[in-house]
Amino acid sequence: MEKFRVRPAYQSDDLLIEFRGDHRSRGYPNIRRILEVGLSSKPKKHPSIDTAMLGASTDEFISLWEYENGEYELDDDVWAYFILAPDNNARVISDIVEVLLKSGEFIREETDPNEYT
């Protein structure tokens, strides 16, 4: 099983999910698909980022998704994979954690929030 952690964003009270391991390796669980099915989420046009240009120029792929309790952003770059929730943060992160754990593909790794202040 792969690991993830829930932690504060740097210098913020908002939580994010950070995935551990090589998320671009063959056989790594498809996070996007797990959440799409588990939350019945749909992709949404990002209001402030030209995601195609960003991906082509930086190898960072950002997508925005919506479901009944809010929106979340998948941020996949060569170094890391994060899930951010700009609005209704605690609820959205909680829903995502629940889906990840139910998938049987991930376990939650504990973290010290003080590391991110």
Summary of the structure (lengths in Angstrom):
residues: 117
radius of gyration: 13.7
end to end distance: 28.8
largest distance: 35.3
contacts: 313
relative contact order: 0.26
helix: 30%
strand: 31%
